[in-house]
Amino acid sequence: KQEVTQIPAALSVPEGENLVLNCSFTDSAIYNLQWFRQDPGKGLTSLLLIQSSQREQTSGRLNASLDKSSGRSTLYIAASQPGDSATYLCAVRPIKAAGNKLTFGGGTRVLVKP
Amino acid sequence: DAGVTQSPTHLIKTRGQQVTLRCSPKSGHDTVSWYQQALGQGPQFIFQYYEEEERQRGNFPDRFSGHQFPNYSSELNVNALLLGDSALYLCASSLRYSSYEQYFGPGTRLTVT
């Protein structure tokens, strides 16, 4: 059974500092990994999708890496801003699944202080 | 192009009642998945519908049931509500055989009193 863990559960940094968010998964047989952002009480916004054959994916200040063999992904957010304050969730999709079921981690709650 | 929409936004029900939540997928998507997110936790997979049939199911009791219509929209029904069913219910849409990302709706906040 796939298990996804995100450590730390919460993180507080001063504005301008780089953010490093970690995600680990127990079964390396994944199809892809997706990072999401969630504002309080809201739905999920997709940030980056990394296919299992990729090592990293970049979008603006965001960069996500994937090491499938060690079961790890890291989301980097450069030069953090107060608007980056949110909960960040990672989710993995299993390979050759009957459908598109995602298994989520518990999330990392980020606070960027001005 | 409208993304994933869900209704209602908020809902308050009493223990033992029944509730129906609705989801319209992103245009062009054929697969709808439902997730339950308790406060402070990551979403948990409930089930997934494709071609109007339940294709995958998570570890949820039979009180949770669903339906998919020919236009790909979907409903989630929960019977005999418990206090523990209070959560944010999220709908996600995707293309079944695509490697592309899944899109989530804004969710329905269900409170059971």
Contacts between the chains, C-beta under 8 A, distances in Angstrom:
chain1	res1	chain2	res2	distance
A	4	B	42	7.5
A	6	B	42	7.9
A	31	B	99	6.8
A	32	B	99	6.2
A	34	B	101	5.7
A	34	B	102	7.0
A	36	B	104	7.5
A	41	B	88	7.3
A	41	B	109	6.8
A	42	B	106	6.2
A	42	B	107	7.0
A	43	B	4	7.9
A	43	B	6	7.9
A	43	B	90	6.1
A	43	B	104	4.8
A	43	B	105	5.5
A	43	B	106	4.1
A	43	B	107	4.7
A	44	B	43	7.6
A	44	B	90	6.7
A	44	B	92	8.0
A	44	B	104	4.0
A	45	B	104	7.7
A	46	B	101	5.0
A	46	B	102	7.3
A	46	B	103	6.7
A	46	B	104	7.5
A	49	B	100	7.2
A	49	B	101	4.3
A	51	B	99	6.1
A	89	B	42	5.7
A	89	B	43	7.6
A	91	B	42	7.8
A	91	B	43	7.9
A	97	B	56	7.4
A	98	B	55	5.7
A	98	B	56	5.4
A	99	B	31	6.6
A	99	B	33	7.3
A	99	B	48	4.5
A	99	B	50	6.5
A	99	B	55	4.8
A	99	B	56	4.5
A	99	B	96	6.7
A	100	B	31	5.9
A	100	B	33	6.5
A	100	B	48	6.8
A	100	B	92	7.9
A	100	B	94	4.8
A	100	B	96	6.7
A	100	B	102	6.1
A	101	B	33	6.8
A	101	B	45	5.1
A	101	B	48	6.2
A	101	B	56	5.3
A	101	B	58	7.5
A	102	B	33	7.5
A	102	B	35	7.8
A	102	B	43	7.7
A	102	B	45	6.7
A	102	B	92	7.4
A	102	B	102	6.6
A	103	B	45	7.2
A	104	B	35	7.9
A	104	B	42	3.5
A	104	B	43	5.0
A	104	B	44	7.5
A	105	B	42	5.4
A	106	B	40	8.0
A	106	B	41	5.9
A	106	B	42	4.8
A	107	B	41	7.7
A	107	B	42	5.4
